[in-house]
Amino acid sequence: MNPASPQILDGQRVSEELLGELRNAAGAFAKRTNRRPKLALLRVGENHASVFYMRRKCAAAEKIGIEVIVEVFPDGTPRGPVEEKISRWNGDPSIDGILVQAPLPSAEYQRFIFNAIAPEKDVDGFHPMNVGKLACEDPTGFVPCTPKGILRLLRAYDVQLEGRHVVIVGRSLIVGRPLGLLLQSRAVNATVTVCHSQSRDLACIARTADVLVVAVGHAKLVAADMVREGAIVVDVGQNRDENGLLCGDVDFLSVAPKCSYITPVPGGVGPMTVAMLMENVIQACVMK
């Protein structure tokens, strides 16, 4: 492929195909059990991005036949009432999956709340038990939705990862760290480097990547001089530029001509994340 004409990794198209398959799976579950799969969503506060993402998740769930219930707590709510609600959902056999929308008021708050979700209903894959299962390559756990979606998108385009060098910029518990575990698994066999805010000479490391994944929440951090010719670039970022327009962590216009494949923002990783959440809900139903 000519790097001057990169192929767009169209997450919107792939996600729509996956949602069609999941609609059939949800229908089969409903026919067998006489009830629809059910997802419980919880949010604390009115963060604009959180409100937007929850609406997208609700819309996707309803589209494929998953029942959704939503609980919203006001800003400043202490952990207690949130943990109490999650405890009730944990004990409700009609609820198959629970998701608490990040970010939460603090890192400590978030850790306690994520840990309060029953592992078998943790469809976001953030409970330590599910993280441990991912590390141990145990297929009975839930894989976090964004890393899972990235891998599924690359596979949809027949991108071969075995033996290739993947550089991940960002070490969050939501994307960077679980993605590193997933890519190093025996099912994928990639060679992985994870970079972060203390990494020295980030540009030099990034240029060694066959596949570069950027997930730091910094608008247009990655420029053309950080990407080698023919690289595959996956942009997880969702930011606003100086003109208020949606953009990723990658400067798409300067980087795209050097790539063999690249994800757009929007329409790349975001739709895949939502599709993988729906898949995890269906998995939760099947595992009961």
C-alpha positions in Angstrom: 0.0 0.0 0.0 1.2 3.5 -0.8 1.8 5.3 2.5 0.7 8.6 0.7 -2.8 7.0 0.4 -3.6 5.6 3.9 -6.5 3.3 4.4 -8.9 4.6 7.0 -9.7 2.2 9.8 -13.5 2.8 9.7 -14.7 2.0 13.2 -18.2 3.2 12.4 -18.7 0.7 9.6 -17.1 -2.2 11.5 -19.1 -1.4 14.7 -22.4 -1.4 12.7 -21.7 -4.8 11.4 -20.9 -6.1 14.9 -24.1 -4.5 16.3 -26.1 -6.4 13.7 -24.6 -9.7 14.9 -25.2 -8.7 18.5 -28.8 -7.8 17.8 -29.3 -11.4 16.7 -27.6 -12.7 19.8 -29.7 -10.5 22.1 -32.9 -11.6 20.3 -31.9 -15.3 20.7 -31.3 -14.7 24.5 -34.7 -13.0 24.8 -36.5 -15.8 23.0 -34.8 -18.4 25.2 -35.3 -16.7 28.6 -38.4 -14.6 27.9 -36.5 -11.4 28.9 -34.1 -8.9 27.3 -30.5 -8.6 28.4 -30.3 -5.7 30.9 -27.5 -3.1 31.4 -27.4 -0.7 34.3 -25.6 2.6 33.8 -24.5 5.0 36.5 -23.0 8.5 36.3 -21.9 10.9 39.0 -22.2 14.6 37.9 -22.9 16.3 34.6 -19.5 16.1 32.9 -20.3 17.0 29.2 -18.3 14.1 27.8 -19.8 11.6 30.2 -23.3 12.7 29.4 -22.5 12.3 25.7 -21.0 8.8 26.0 -23.8 7.5 28.2 -26.3 8.6 25.6 -24.4 6.8 22.9 -24.3 3.7 25.0 -28.0 3.8 25.7 -28.8 4.3 22.1 -26.7 1.4 21.0 -28.2 -0.9 23.6 -31.7 0.0 22.7 -30.9 -0.5 19.0 -29.9 -4.1 19.5 -32.5 -5.1 22.1 -30.7 -4.6 25.4 -32.8 -3.0 28.2 -31.1 -0.1 29.9 -31.6 1.5 33.3 -29.8 4.7 34.2 -29.0 6.3 37.6 -27.5 9.8 37.8 -26.1 11.2 41.1 -25.4 14.9 41.4 -21.9 16.3 41.6 -20.4 16.0 45.1 -22.2 12.8 46.0 -20.1 10.8 48.4 -19.2 7.2 47.7 -21.7 5.7 50.1 -24.9 6.2 48.1 -23.2 5.1 44.9 -21.8 1.9 46.5 -25.3 1.2 48.0 -26.9 1.4 44.5 -24.2 -0.8 43.0 -24.8 -3.3 45.8 -28.5 -3.5 45.0 -27.7 -4.0 41.3 -25.2 -6.7 42.2 -28.0 -8.6 43.9 -30.6 -8.1 41.2 -30.6 -11.2 39.0 -32.4 -9.4 36.2 -29.4 -7.1 35.7 -26.7 -8.7 33.6 -24.1 -5.9 33.3 -23.2 -2.8 35.3 -21.2 0.2 34.1 -20.1 3.3 36.0 -19.1 6.1 33.7 -15.7 7.5 34.2 -14.3 9.9 35.2 -15.4 10.0 38.8 -14.5 12.7 41.4 -11.1 11.3 42.2 -8.8 8.4 41.5 -9.5 6.9 44.9 -13.2 7.3 44.5 -13.0 5.6 41.1 -11.0 2.7 42.5 -13.5 2.0 45.2 -16.5 2.3 42.9 -15.1 0.1 40.2 -14.1 -2.5 42.8 -17.7 -2.5 44.2 -19.1 -3.9 41.0 -19.5 -7.7 41.0 -16.9 -9.1 38.7 -19.4 -11.2 36.8 -21.4 -8.0 36.0 -18.3 -5.8 35.4 -18.9 -5.3 31.6 -16.3 -2.5 31.5 -13.6 -5.0 32.7 -12.0 -2.7 35.3 -12.5 -4.9 38.4 -9.2 -6.3 39.7 -10.5 -9.9 39.1 -11.1 -9.2 35.5 -7.8 -7.4 35.1 -6.1 -10.4 36.6 -7.9 -12.8 34.3 -6.8 -10.7 31.3 -3.2 -10.9 32.6 -3.6 -14.7 33.0 -5.3 -15.1 29.6 -8.4 -16.4 31.2 -11.2 -16.1 28.7 -13.9 -16.1 31.4 -13.1 -12.5 32.3 -14.3 -9.2 30.7 -11.8 -7.4 28.5 -12.0 -3.5 28.8 -14.0 -2.2 25.9 -11.6 0.2 24.2 -8.6 -2.2 24.1 -10.9 -5.0 22.9 -12.3 -2.6 20.2 -8.9 -1.6 19.0 -7.9 -5.2 18.5 -11.2 -6.1 16.8 -10.9 -3.1 14.4 -7.3 -4.1 13.4 -8.4 -7.7 12.8 -11.3 -6.5 10.7 -8.7 -5.0 8.3 -6.5 -8.1 8.5 -3.7 -6.2 10.2 -1.2 -8.8 11.3 0.2 -8.1 14.8 2.3 -11.2 15.6 5.9 -10.3 16.1 5.3 -6.6 15.3 6.3 -3.7 17.5 3.4 -1.9 19.0 4.1 1.4 20.9 1.3 2.5 23.2 1.5 6.1 24.4 -0.5 6.2 27.6 -0.6 3.9 30.6 -4.1 4.4 31.9 -6.0 1.5 33.6 -8.7 2.0 31.0 -6.7 1.8 27.8 -2.9 1.6 27.9 -2.2 -1.0 30.5 -5.0 -3.5 29.5 -4.2 -3.0 25.8 -0.5 -3.9 26.5 -1.7 -7.1 28.3 -4.0 -8.0 25.4 -1.4 -7.5 22.7 1.2 -9.5 24.5 -1.1 -12.5 25.0 -0.4 -15.7 23.2 -3.4 -15.1 21.0 -1.8 -11.9 19.6 2.0 -12.2 20.2 2.9 -8.6 19.6 6.0 -7.0 21.1 4.8 -4.0 23.2 6.4 -0.8 24.5 4.3 1.4 26.8 5.2 5.0 27.1 4.0 7.6 29.6 4.6 11.1 30.8 8.1 10.2 32.2 9.3 8.4 29.1 12.5 10.0 27.6 12.6 11.0 23.9 9.0 9.9 23.1 9.4 10.8 19.5 12.4 8.5 19.1 10.4 5.6 20.6 7.3 6.3 18.6 9.3 6.2 15.4 10.2 2.6 16.1 6.6 1.5 16.0 5.0 -0.7 13.4 1.7 0.1 15.2 1.4 3.3 17.2 -1.5 3.6 19.6 -2.0 7.0 21.3 -4.3 7.4 24.3 -3.3 10.4 26.4 -6.0 13.0 26.0 -3.7 15.6 24.6 -4.9 17.3 21.4 -2.6 16.6 18.4 0.3 15.5 20.5 1.7 13.2 17.8 3.0 15.0 14.7 4.4 13.6 11.5 8.0 13.6 12.8 7.0 11.0 15.4 5.7 8.4 12.9 7.7 6.3 10.5 6.7 5.7 6.9 4.1 3.0 6.5 3.2 2.8 10.2 -0.3 2.0 11.5 -1.7 4.7 13.8 -4.6 4.2 16.2 -5.8 7.4 17.8 -7.9 7.0 21.0 -8.0 10.7 21.8 -11.2 12.7 22.0 -10.3 16.4 22.4 -11.2 19.9 21.2 -8.7 21.9 19.2 -8.1 25.7 19.4 -11.2 26.2 17.2 -13.4 24.0 19.4 -13.5 21.2 16.8 -13.3 17.6 17.8 -9.8 16.1 17.2 -7.7 13.2 18.4 -4.3 12.9 20.1 -2.8 12.6 16.6 -2.4 15.5 14.1 -4.3 13.7 11.5 -3.6 15.9 8.5 0.2 15.8 8.9 0.4 12.2 10.0 -2.0 10.4 7.7 0.2 10.7 4.5 2.9 8.7 6.2 0.6 5.9 7.3 -0.5 2.6 5.8 -3.6 2.6 8.1 -5.0 5.3 10.4 -8.1 5.8 12.5 -10.1 8.9 12.1 -11.6 11.0 15.0 -14.5 10.8 15.2 -15.5 7.4 13.7 -12.5 5.3 14.6 -12.0 3.8 18.1 -15.1 5.4 19.7 -17.8 3.4 17.9 -15.8 0.2 18.5 -15.7 0.8 22.3 -19.5 1.0 22.4 -19.9 -2.1 20.3 -17.5 -4.0 22.6 -19.6 -2.9 25.6 -22.6 -4.4 24.0 -20.7 -7.6 23.3 -19.6 -7.8 26.9 -23.2 -7.5 28.1 -24.2 -10.4 25.8 -21.2 -12.3 27.2 -22.5 -11.7 30.7 -25.9 -13.1 29.8 -24.3 -16.3 28.3 -22.0 -16.8 31.3 -24.9 -17.0 33.7 
